[in-house]
Amino acid sequence: MQKNLTLRSFGRKLHWRNVIMVTFFHLAAIPVFFTFSWQNLAVLLIGNWIVGSLGVGLGWHRLLTHRSFQTPKWLEYLLTILGTMSMQDPPDKWVATHRMHHKYVDTDRDPHSARPGFWWPQLGWVVWGRAQDHDAETMRRYIPDLMKDPVHRLISRYYLVPIALSAVLLFAVGGWQFVVWGVAARVVLGWHTTWFVNSLAHMYGSRPHETRDLSTNNWFVAILTFGEGWHNNHHAFPTSARHGLDWHQFDMNWITIRIFEKLGWAKKIRLADVRP
């Protein structure tokens, strides 16, 4: 493994589309500092759970990327659609990126290696690097399962539609403040907490498992991401549907999978070869 990677190892192409998008959402979220109400906060937190937990953590990560459990197709598609509102690119590119991350973790072929330091996996790889602009050959190599599914192709092609519809709905219900809190602020919160998994959970925390990467179990990130911060556990057992392996490691996404199991919506659940 390469141990002294720097930013020069990753190329320096500025992605203006990403720069503009990141800047726009951060500026659009500024009014949260002047418009606090418990109702607005509820819109933010509920939206973050729907998109960040059900959509990204559960749907895109544990289900689509690692296939750690199975669901009926209607639920798989629904979770995928919820994840599109995270504004983290279409789900096909996100899944390809994460599969690449696991294959080349913390090397110069990892899109968001933590070896250059905090800022590269937190933001630099999005605005200044290869980001998720994969060519067709890369997509065929890493996500053949999604590319064969016409519904997943459709969702990825029109991934901006759900967030646009959610903005219209929130404006109709609560005006522009609901849009600020339920769209702009939620997206910004979701970005940084997701990227904390790339950065903080590869830099700070415990390492109960010897892995070939820098992954750590970070309780702070786990709280913010509904259980995704038990990242050393995840890299040790990437196909496990449960990331919080010890009793004190709160894993909301795992609890949701268990609820789905009780409802008959989750089957063939894969678990780590260790006792929690």
Backbone bond lengths (Angstrom), bond angles and torsions (degrees), N, CA, C in turn:
res aa  C-N    CA-C-N  psi(-1)  N-CA   C-N-CA  omega(-1)  CA-C   N-CA-C  phi
1 M - - - 1.479 - - 1.522 109.82 -
2 Q 1.341 116.15 141.68 1.442 120.15 176.05 1.520 109.16 -76.08
3 K 1.339 116.09 129.57 1.461 119.25 -171.18 1.524 113.41 -108.04
4 N 1.342 118.66 -11.26 1.448 120.00 -174.41 1.524 111.20 -124.48
5 L 1.313 116.00 46.73 1.458 120.35 -178.87 1.522 110.30 -70.49
6 T 1.321 116.06 140.46 1.455 122.80 174.52 1.517 108.50 -125.64
7 L 1.327 116.26 178.08 1.455 119.74 179.98 1.520 111.86 -60.39
8 R 1.318 118.70 -27.08 1.458 121.16 179.78 1.530 111.98 -64.36
9 S 1.335 116.00 -21.35 1.459 120.00 -179.60 1.521 112.31 -72.81
10 F 1.327 118.14 -12.66 1.452 120.62 -168.16 1.530 114.34 -114.95
11 G 1.310 118.55 1.98 1.458 119.53 -178.81 1.522 110.80 81.25
12 R 1.326 116.48 160.79 1.462 119.69 -173.38 1.517 111.17 -136.26
13 K 1.267 118.15 54.08 1.459 122.15 177.47 1.520 108.76 -94.72
14 L 1.325 115.37 117.92 1.458 119.43 179.94 1.523 109.59 -77.05
15 H 1.328 116.36 127.31 1.459 122.19 -179.97 1.522 108.52 -95.65
16 W 1.335 115.20 96.28 1.453 119.06 -174.53 1.521 112.66 -64.39
17 R 1.325 116.96 -35.33 1.469 119.18 177.91 1.521 110.58 -59.26
18 N 1.333 116.49 -45.36 1.458 120.72 179.37 1.521 112.02 -68.69
19 V 1.338 116.45 -38.46 1.463 120.11 177.84 1.524 110.42 -60.10
20 I 1.325 115.87 -46.34 1.466 120.59 -179.32 1.524 110.75 -64.28
21 M 1.345 116.93 -43.12 1.453 120.33 -178.31 1.534 111.32 -65.15
22 V 1.336 116.74 -46.64 1.462 120.32 -179.74 1.523 110.71 -62.83
23 T 1.330 116.73 -42.62 1.465 120.71 179.26 1.528 110.75 -63.90
24 F 1.323 116.83 -45.13 1.463 120.97 -177.82 1.523 111.53 -59.20
25 F 1.337 117.51 -48.70 1.465 119.56 -176.11 1.533 111.35 -68.19
26 H 1.331 117.63 -35.78 1.460 119.09 177.49 1.528 110.84 -65.75
27 L 1.326 117.06 -41.56 1.465 119.79 178.02 1.525 110.90 -66.86
28 A 1.332 116.46 -39.47 1.466 120.40 -179.36 1.520 112.07 -66.59
29 A 1.339 117.04 -22.80 1.462 120.83 -178.53 1.524 112.96 -86.30
30 I 1.320 118.79 -9.83 1.467 121.86 -176.94 1.528 113.33 -55.45
31 P 1.345 120.37 -38.29 1.473 119.28 -179.03 1.523 115.20 -59.70
32 V 1.342 119.51 -12.00 1.474 119.03 178.17 1.527 111.08 -61.83
33 F 1.325 117.30 -25.24 1.464 120.50 -179.08 1.523 112.16 -74.35
34 F 1.334 117.28 -11.10 1.458 120.68 -176.77 1.520 113.08 -123.30
35 T 1.328 117.69 2.14 1.472 119.97 -173.39 1.524 111.91 -131.15
36 F 1.321 116.88 31.78 1.464 117.95 -176.47 1.527 111.76 -64.83
37 S 1.331 114.36 138.13 1.461 122.92 166.71 1.517 106.28 -156.28
38 W 1.311 117.37 157.84 1.459 119.76 179.67 1.517 111.07 -64.55
39 Q 1.309 116.90 -31.70 1.452 121.03 178.13 1.531 110.91 -66.46
40 N 1.330 115.89 -44.29 1.460 119.99 177.64 1.520 111.14 -63.30
41 L 1.341 116.58 -41.83 1.460 120.44 179.25 1.526 110.56 -62.88
42 A 1.324 117.03 -39.21 1.464 120.51 178.51 1.526 111.07 -62.74
43 V 1.330 116.80 -39.99 1.469 120.92 177.62 1.527 110.06 -60.86
44 L 1.327 116.65 -42.68 1.465 121.34 178.76 1.524 111.71 -63.51
45 L 1.333 116.76 -50.17 1.460 120.70 -173.94 1.526 111.79 -69.92
46 I 1.327 117.37 -41.99 1.467 119.83 178.19 1.525 110.37 -65.37
47 G 1.323 116.43 -42.83 1.460 119.87 177.85 1.512 111.67 -63.00
48 N 1.336 117.02 -39.06 1.463 120.30 179.29 1.526 111.13 -65.48
49 W 1.322 117.15 -36.53 1.471 119.92 177.31 1.533 110.27 -68.43
50 I 1.323 117.27 -44.80 1.459 120.58 -178.85 1.522 110.92 -61.55
51 V 1.323 116.09 -47.15 1.466 120.15 -175.46 1.527 111.62 -83.45
52 G 1.348 116.47 -48.89 1.460 119.92 -174.39 1.509 114.42 -74.19
53 S 1.330 116.78 -38.68 1.459 120.22 -178.77 1.525 111.63 -88.19
54 L 1.346 116.61 -62.52 1.460 120.08 -177.43 1.530 111.93 -66.47
55 G 1.337 115.89 -41.15 1.453 118.89 -175.82 1.510 114.53 -79.84
56 V 1.330 117.10 -61.86 1.462 121.13 -172.86 1.531 112.08 -81.40
57 G 1.338 116.71 -57.90 1.464 119.42 -175.36 1.515 113.68 -63.78
58 L 1.322 114.80 -49.62 1.470 120.32 -176.81 1.522 111.56 -80.95
59 G 1.342 115.73 -49.89 1.458 120.10 -174.03 1.511 113.98 -76.88
60 W 1.324 116.78 -62.61 1.457 119.90 -175.46 1.518 112.26 -70.19
61 H 1.340 117.50 -39.39 1.458 119.43 -172.87 1.531 113.08 -86.07
62 R 1.314 116.36 -67.06 1.467 118.12 -171.90 1.528 112.70 -73.69
63 L 1.347 116.90 -31.83 1.462 119.83 -178.41 1.525 112.04 -88.32
64 L 1.329 117.99 -60.99 1.458 120.17 -173.70 1.527 113.22 -73.55
65 T 1.327 116.99 -47.09 1.470 119.21 -175.35 1.513 112.22 -70.74
66 H 1.336 116.68 -48.59 1.467 119.98 -171.53 1.524 114.04 -107.01
67 R 1.326 117.19 -8.32 1.465 121.05 179.86 1.527 110.53 47.73
68 S 1.342 115.57 48.51 1.462 120.50 -178.13 1.524 112.56 -80.51
69 F 1.327 116.84 -8.12 1.464 121.43 172.55 1.519 107.42 -158.67
70 Q 1.304 116.38 170.54 1.456 121.56 179.27 1.519 110.21 -120.35
71 T 1.322 115.57 146.35 1.459 121.58 176.59 1.524 108.51 -133.47
72 P 1.326 117.22 164.48 1.464 118.66 169.89 1.529 109.17 -58.90
73 K 1.319 116.74 150.70 1.458 120.25 -175.93 1.528 112.36 -59.67
74 W 1.353 117.25 -35.63 1.460 118.54 -179.02 1.520 111.03 -61.57
75 L 1.358 116.78 -36.03 1.452 119.93 179.88 1.528 110.55 -75.69
76 E 1.312 116.58 -39.54 1.470 119.95 176.93 1.520 110.53 -57.97
77 Y 1.325 116.88 -44.99 1.460 120.07 179.70 1.526 111.43 -67.21
78 L 1.331 117.12 -39.28 1.463 120.58 179.65 1.527 110.82 -63.15
79 L 1.336 117.50 -46.79 1.459 120.76 178.46 1.522 110.94 -61.39
80 T 1.325 116.51 -38.99 1.456 120.52 178.58 1.519 111.09 -63.04
81 I 1.330 117.01 -42.87 1.467 121.51 178.92 1.519 110.58 -63.67
82 L 1.333 117.54 -42.27 1.467 120.12 178.03 1.523 110.87 -59.01
83 G 1.312 117.06 -38.31 1.466 120.91 179.87 1.510 113.70 -66.45
84 T 1.341 117.84 -26.13 1.467 119.18 -179.42 1.519 111.95 -62.33
85 M 1.330 117.30 -25.91 1.463 120.05 -178.28 1.527 112.60 -74.38
86 S 1.335 117.47 -0.57 1.461 121.29 174.86 1.521 111.94 -76.21
87 M 1.329 117.59 -15.56 1.465 122.75 -176.39 1.526 111.21 57.14
88 Q 1.326 115.84 42.86 1.453 121.67 176.00 1.528 110.34 -110.10
89 D 1.322 115.44 40.83 1.458 123.32 -176.03 1.527 109.58 73.84
90 P 1.330 117.68 171.53 1.466 119.59 179.74 1.519 110.94 -65.99
91 P 1.319 118.18 156.06 1.470 120.80 -175.82 1.522 113.80 -60.79
92 D 1.348 118.46 -32.98 1.459 118.14 -178.88 1.525 111.78 -64.31
93 K 1.346 117.36 -40.78 1.457 120.24 177.93 1.527 111.15 -68.60
94 W 1.338 116.58 -38.54 1.468 120.42 -179.52 1.523 110.68 -62.68
95 V 1.321 116.06 -45.82 1.468 120.50 -178.93 1.522 110.11 -65.40
96 A 1.335 118.03 -42.49 1.461 120.95 177.84 1.525 110.59 -59.57
97 T 1.333 116.36 -44.09 1.462 120.98 179.40 1.515 111.56 -60.84
98 H 1.335 116.46 -43.06 1.463 118.51 -176.76 1.529 111.58 -71.81
99 R 1.313 117.18 -34.07 1.463 118.88 175.23 1.525 110.80 -66.86
100 M 1.334 117.04 -36.71 1.461 120.72 174.61 1.526 110.45 -64.28
101 H 1.328 116.30 -40.80 1.465 120.65 178.82 1.521 111.09 -57.06
102 H 1.311 117.22 -44.24 1.466 119.49 -179.26 1.526 111.99 -70.78
103 K 1.302 117.64 -32.74 1.464 119.85 -179.39 1.520 111.64 -72.57
104 Y 1.335 116.47 -37.81 1.467 120.64 -174.50 1.521 111.79 -120.37
105 V 1.301 117.63 31.58 1.455 122.28 -169.20 1.525 113.14 -51.51
106 D 1.337 114.56 128.82 1.456 124.42 175.99 1.529 113.74 56.49
107 T 1.339 115.84 35.89 1.458 122.49 169.15 1.517 107.41 -121.62
108 D 1.329 117.19 -179.95 1.463 119.64 -179.23 1.520 112.63 -72.23
109 R 1.326 118.43 -5.18 1.459 121.46 175.67 1.527 112.01 -100.10
110 D 1.312 116.28 -1.17 1.464 122.28 173.91 1.527 107.59 -83.41
111 P 1.339 118.61 122.31 1.471 119.93 -177.16 1.519 114.25 -56.71
112 H 1.341 117.55 -30.39 1.467 118.87 -179.09 1.528 110.96 -135.08
113 S 1.331 115.68 52.86 1.461 120.85 176.09 1.525 111.12 -56.91
114 A 1.331 116.00 142.58 1.466 120.69 179.47 1.525 112.36 -88.55
115 R 1.306 118.27 -1.67 1.465 119.43 -174.97 1.526 114.20 -66.96
116 P 1.341 120.50 -30.17 1.476 118.27 176.26 1.527 113.65 -72.95
117 G 1.323 119.10 -7.84 1.456 121.40 -178.36 1.513 112.36 119.52
118 F 1.335 116.79 -176.76 1.454 122.70 -170.80 1.523 113.53 -62.93
119 W 1.340 118.26 -47.26 1.450 120.35 -167.03 1.520 114.02 -71.49
120 W 1.320 117.56 -27.47 1.472 117.95 179.35 1.530 111.73 -64.88
121 P 1.336 121.31 -55.10 1.468 119.90 179.01 1.523 113.63 -71.45
122 Q 1.335 117.48 -18.87 1.457 119.91 -179.98 1.529 111.92 -79.80
123 L 1.325 117.85 -41.52 1.464 120.34 -175.69 1.523 113.55 -148.33
124 G 1.320 116.92 -34.12 1.455 120.30 -173.39 1.513 114.35 -56.41
125 W 1.334 116.88 -40.97 1.464 119.59 -176.97 1.522 111.55 -65.78
126 V 1.341 117.45 -22.49 1.469 121.22 -179.82 1.526 111.03 -80.15
127 V 1.342 117.39 -43.37 1.462 120.42 -173.37 1.525 113.69 -101.68
128 W 1.333 116.75 -13.39 1.463 119.28 -172.40 1.521 108.81 -149.79
129 G 1.315 116.13 78.92 1.452 120.82 -176.76 1.511 109.45 162.91
130 R 1.309 116.49 -163.56 1.470 119.84 -178.31 1.514 111.92 -73.26
131 A 1.318 117.48 -24.20 1.468 122.25 -178.77 1.526 110.07 50.28
132 Q 1.335 117.51 -135.05 1.465 120.83 -176.96 1.527 111.69 -114.99
133 D 1.320 116.62 26.78 1.463 121.01 -179.88 1.524 110.02 -84.50
134 H 1.316 116.38 75.49 1.456 121.58 -177.56 1.521 110.38 -87.47
135 D 1.329 115.79 143.89 1.462 119.11 176.77 1.528 110.02 -80.36
136 A 1.323 115.56 172.49 1.460 121.08 -175.04 1.522 112.13 -61.45
137 E 1.321 116.89 -37.76 1.468 119.72 -179.83 1.526 111.06 -64.52
138 T 1.335 116.25 -42.24 1.467 120.28 178.37 1.518 110.60 -62.64
139 M 1.307 116.87 -42.13 1.465 120.79 179.80 1.527 110.61 -63.02
140 R 1.318 117.41 -42.92 1.466 120.09 178.98 1.521 111.02 -64.03
141 R 1.327 116.73 -33.63 1.462 120.46 -177.47 1.520 111.97 -72.78
142 Y 1.342 116.86 -37.98 1.462 119.76 -171.12 1.530 114.77 -100.79
143 I 1.317 118.00 -23.43 1.468 118.03 -178.84 1.532 111.71 -132.43
144 P 1.324 118.96 51.10 1.473 119.34 179.74 1.523 112.36 -60.98
145 D 1.339 116.56 -30.59 1.463 120.19 -179.38 1.525 111.41 -66.12
146 L 1.332 117.28 -41.81 1.456 119.88 179.90 1.525 112.06 -73.76
147 M 1.319 116.53 -34.95 1.462 119.94 -178.45 1.529 112.11 -69.53
148 K 1.319 116.61 -23.26 1.464 120.26 178.83 1.535 112.18 -82.46
149 D 1.329 116.20 -11.80 1.463 121.05 -176.03 1.524 109.60 -97.99
150 P 1.330 119.57 112.65 1.467 120.96 -176.90 1.521 113.61 -62.80
151 V 1.335 117.86 -30.55 1.463 119.94 179.81 1.524 110.04 -70.68
152 H 1.316 117.21 -41.92 1.463 119.63 177.33 1.528 110.86 -64.64
153 R 1.300 117.36 -37.84 1.467 119.58 176.83 1.525 110.44 -63.10
154 L 1.317 116.24 -39.02 1.463 120.92 179.42 1.527 111.04 -66.46
155 I 1.328 116.29 -44.28 1.466 120.67 179.35 1.529 110.36 -60.66
156 S 1.329 117.06 -44.91 1.464 120.47 -179.26 1.527 111.87 -66.64
157 R 1.320 116.88 -34.59 1.464 120.11 -179.23 1.522 111.59 -68.51
158 Y 1.329 116.60 -38.58 1.466 120.99 -176.66 1.524 110.87 -112.41
159 Y 1.323 116.79 40.53 1.460 120.47 -172.99 1.524 113.19 -68.91
160 L 1.330 119.01 -16.02 1.461 120.90 179.65 1.530 112.55 -83.31
161 V 1.307 117.72 -13.07 1.461 120.52 -176.38 1.532 112.55 -65.11
162 P 1.344 119.98 -47.11 1.474 119.10 -177.95 1.525 114.03 -58.63
163 I 1.328 118.33 -41.86 1.466 118.68 -178.23 1.526 110.36 -70.13
164 A 1.327 117.62 -32.77 1.465 120.04 176.39 1.523 110.31 -65.37
165 L 1.335 116.48 -42.85 1.464 119.90 178.25 1.521 111.24 -65.38
166 S 1.336 116.62 -38.43 1.470 119.50 179.18 1.522 110.84 -64.60
167 A 1.330 117.60 -36.41 1.464 120.99 178.63 1.534 110.74 -65.13
168 V 1.318 116.21 -41.53 1.467 120.50 178.24 1.527 110.13 -63.46
169 L 1.333 116.08 -44.50 1.461 120.60 -179.59 1.523 111.46 -63.86
170 L 1.320 117.09 -45.67 1.466 120.37 179.78 1.522 111.42 -63.60
171 F 1.320 117.37 -38.32 1.462 119.97 178.31 1.525 110.79 -65.41
172 A 1.343 115.78 -38.74 1.467 119.40 179.71 1.522 111.58 -66.36
173 V 1.323 116.84 -33.18 1.465 120.96 -176.74 1.525 112.15 -85.34
174 G 1.343 116.71 -44.74 1.459 118.92 -172.13 1.506 116.04 -132.20
175 G 1.325 118.04 10.77 1.459 120.06 177.43 1.521 113.03 77.01
176 W 1.328 115.01 -167.27 1.465 120.05 -173.43 1.525 113.14 -65.34
177 Q 1.335 118.24 -27.33 1.460 119.48 179.65 1.531 111.24 -66.21
178 F 1.308 117.69 -38.07 1.462 120.35 176.20 1.526 110.85 -63.57
179 V 1.327 116.88 -35.57 1.467 120.24 178.07 1.527 109.96 -67.67
180 V 1.324 116.98 -42.75 1.461 120.64 179.19 1.529 110.70 -61.24
181 W 1.338 115.93 -48.79 1.461 119.80 -176.68 1.532 112.32 -77.92
182 G 1.319 117.09 -38.92 1.466 120.67 -173.86 1.508 115.37 -88.45
183 V 1.341 116.34 -12.54 1.460 119.69 177.56 1.535 110.34 -120.32
184 A 1.336 117.34 -68.15 1.462 120.02 -174.15 1.535 112.59 -61.51
185 A 1.336 116.20 -55.08 1.466 118.97 -178.06 1.523 111.67 -66.05
186 R 1.326 116.38 -37.32 1.468 119.32 178.42 1.515 111.65 -63.66
187 V 1.323 117.50 -41.76 1.465 120.68 178.51 1.522 110.60 -63.06
188 V 1.333 117.00 -45.97 1.467 120.33 -179.79 1.527 111.00 -62.20
189 L 1.338 116.57 -45.00 1.463 120.07 177.03 1.520 110.88 -60.23
190 G 1.311 117.13 -44.52 1.458 121.08 179.97 1.509 112.96 -64.26
191 W 1.327 116.62 -39.63 1.467 119.45 176.81 1.517 110.86 -58.29
192 H 1.320 116.32 -55.56 1.462 118.90 -171.16 1.525 112.34 -69.56
193 T 1.324 117.98 -35.51 1.464 118.09 177.83 1.527 110.97 -70.26
194 T 1.324 117.78 -37.46 1.467 119.88 175.35 1.516 110.56 -64.55
195 W 1.325 116.98 -44.60 1.466 120.09 -179.70 1.522 111.95 -68.60
196 F 1.348 117.83 -23.03 1.464 119.60 173.29 1.531 111.18 -59.57
197 V 1.323 116.91 -31.34 1.465 119.59 176.91 1.524 109.69 -63.56
198 N 1.340 116.45 -38.54 1.464 120.41 178.73 1.524 112.24 -70.33
199 S 1.329 116.69 -34.96 1.463 121.05 -172.87 1.522 112.19 -100.02
200 L 1.349 117.11 -74.08 1.464 120.63 -175.55 1.511 112.77 -58.73
201 A 1.334 117.30 -39.51 1.461 120.71 -178.04 1.525 112.21 -82.19
202 H 1.318 116.51 11.23 1.467 121.92 167.53 1.526 110.56 -122.62
203 M 1.344 115.94 10.19 1.462 119.11 -176.22 1.526 113.32 -133.33
204 Y 1.338 117.66 -37.42 1.462 121.35 -174.26 1.522 110.16 -129.91
205 G 1.315 115.82 136.22 1.455 120.71 177.93 1.519 111.90 132.71
206 S 1.306 115.70 -172.81 1.461 121.45 -177.16 1.523 110.96 -91.60
207 R 1.329 114.65 156.77 1.459 121.24 179.07 1.534 109.47 -131.32
208 P 1.334 116.81 77.23 1.459 119.01 -179.53 1.521 113.48 -69.50
209 H 1.327 117.02 -18.26 1.464 120.97 -179.08 1.523 109.79 -117.41
210 E 1.324 115.76 135.02 1.459 120.52 176.31 1.524 108.73 -78.79
211 T 1.325 116.28 110.29 1.456 122.02 178.20 1.523 108.26 -120.92
212 R 1.318 116.67 168.13 1.461 120.96 -176.66 1.527 112.49 -86.50
213 D 1.312 116.75 15.97 1.455 121.97 -175.38 1.519 109.96 -131.03
214 L 1.331 116.00 -168.66 1.462 121.57 -179.10 1.519 113.20 -100.76
215 S 1.318 118.61 8.87 1.467 122.21 -172.46 1.522 112.32 -58.45
216 T 1.349 114.69 143.95 1.459 121.44 179.21 1.518 110.03 -133.15
217 N 1.313 116.25 162.23 1.457 122.31 167.67 1.521 107.46 -92.28
218 N 1.325 116.43 113.54 1.457 121.88 -175.82 1.525 108.52 -119.52
219 W 1.332 117.54 108.95 1.467 121.50 -173.84 1.532 111.91 -64.48
220 F 1.333 116.90 -34.45 1.463 120.53 179.65 1.531 110.53 -63.97
221 V 1.314 116.61 -46.41 1.461 121.11 178.78 1.528 110.13 -66.36
222 A 1.335 116.63 -36.75 1.468 120.03 179.03 1.517 111.68 -61.42
223 I 1.323 117.22 -40.28 1.466 120.58 178.50 1.528 110.14 -64.80
224 L 1.312 116.74 -43.56 1.465 121.28 -176.76 1.524 112.82 -69.88
225 T 1.333 117.04 -25.78 1.468 120.69 -172.28 1.524 112.82 -116.39
226 F 1.318 117.89 18.76 1.464 121.96 174.18 1.529 112.76 63.49
227 G 1.346 116.54 28.93 1.456 120.84 175.19 1.508 115.46 113.18
228 E 1.338 117.76 -5.05 1.466 119.78 -177.66 1.528 112.53 -74.67
229 G 1.314 117.66 -12.20 1.459 120.90 -177.84 1.519 115.15 -79.06
230 W 1.336 117.80 -6.73 1.467 119.58 173.71 1.527 106.50 -81.26
231 H 1.327 113.63 64.90 1.459 121.26 -162.62 1.522 112.75 -81.66
232 N 1.315 117.56 -30.87 1.463 118.97 175.49 1.527 109.94 -66.90
233 N 1.324 116.49 -39.65 1.471 119.72 173.10 1.524 110.29 -57.17
234 H 1.329 115.35 -43.71 1.467 120.09 -176.91 1.521 111.87 -65.65
235 H 1.331 117.10 -42.84 1.467 118.63 -179.62 1.527 111.42 -71.35
236 A 1.317 117.18 -26.76 1.464 119.33 175.58 1.525 111.25 -73.46
237 F 1.332 116.19 -34.33 1.470 122.17 -178.87 1.533 108.89 -134.04
238 P 1.321 117.94 71.95 1.477 120.98 -170.58 1.519 115.31 -64.03
239 T 1.317 118.64 -24.24 1.462 119.40 -179.09 1.523 112.85 -94.28
240 S 1.323 117.37 4.39 1.460 120.43 178.63 1.525 110.88 -75.77
241 A 1.319 116.71 132.07 1.464 121.40 177.31 1.517 111.54 -73.04
242 R 1.317 116.82 -18.24 1.460 121.72 179.78 1.519 109.16 -106.80
243 H 1.342 117.16 122.95 1.456 121.27 178.99 1.525 111.88 -98.28
244 G 1.316 117.89 -36.82 1.456 121.01 177.02 1.518 109.71 -81.38
245 L 1.315 117.48 94.54 1.462 121.43 -170.51 1.517 113.35 -83.65
246 D 1.332 118.00 -23.50 1.463 121.84 178.82 1.530 109.96 -98.30
247 W 1.324 116.53 158.58 1.460 121.01 -173.80 1.528 112.39 -60.29
248 H 1.337 116.32 -30.79 1.461 119.62 -176.85 1.525 113.05 -88.91
249 Q 1.316 118.29 -0.84 1.459 121.78 -178.38 1.530 108.96 -92.76
250 F 1.308 115.18 92.44 1.467 120.95 -176.07 1.528 110.39 -65.56
251 D 1.327 115.22 127.07 1.463 121.61 -175.16 1.529 108.43 -135.34
252 M 1.329 115.71 89.02 1.460 120.82 -177.21 1.522 111.49 -61.37
253 N 1.321 117.48 -37.82 1.466 119.19 -179.57 1.524 111.65 -64.59
254 W 1.316 117.34 -34.29 1.457 120.26 176.15 1.525 110.91 -68.72
255 I 1.322 116.80 -39.86 1.464 120.49 177.00 1.528 110.01 -59.79
256 T 1.322 116.53 -41.08 1.459 120.28 178.98 1.524 111.16 -64.25
257 I 1.330 116.88 -40.33 1.465 120.03 177.21 1.520 110.62 -61.40
258 R 1.330 117.28 -40.04 1.461 120.51 177.96 1.529 111.04 -64.56
259 I 1.334 116.04 -38.68 1.469 119.56 176.21 1.524 109.81 -63.26
260 F 1.317 116.70 -44.43 1.465 120.45 176.54 1.527 110.89 -58.47
261 E 1.331 115.82 -38.27 1.467 119.92 179.11 1.521 110.79 -63.28
262 K 1.335 116.57 -43.53 1.464 120.62 179.00 1.526 111.23 -62.56
263 L 1.326 116.21 -32.23 1.461 121.19 -179.54 1.535 112.08 -83.31
264 G 1.324 115.96 -4.61 1.452 120.26 -177.79 1.514 113.41 82.31
265 W 1.337 116.99 15.67 1.464 121.44 -177.16 1.522 113.21 -98.20
266 A 1.319 119.12 -12.06 1.464 122.15 -179.74 1.518 109.16 -126.94
267 K 1.322 115.63 127.23 1.460 121.28 -179.24 1.528 109.69 -137.21
268 K 1.329 115.07 168.23 1.471 121.78 179.08 1.531 110.36 50.09
269 I 1.324 115.07 50.53 1.467 121.81 -178.75 1.519 109.44 -77.20
270 R 1.298 116.33 125.32 1.459 122.01 -178.00 1.517 109.70 -96.48
271 L 1.336 116.19 136.89 1.463 121.04 -177.66 1.510 110.70 -129.41
272 A 1.338 116.04 161.12 1.457 122.15 179.91 1.522 110.47 -69.23
273 D 1.328 115.76 153.41 1.467 121.04 178.20 1.525 110.51 -85.31
274 V 1.313 116.20 49.69 1.455 121.40 174.85 1.508 107.38 -140.17
275 R 1.305 116.22 156.70 1.461 120.43 175.98 1.519 109.36 -89.01
276 P 1.346 117.56 128.07 1.461 120.26 178.90 1.514 110.94 -65.31
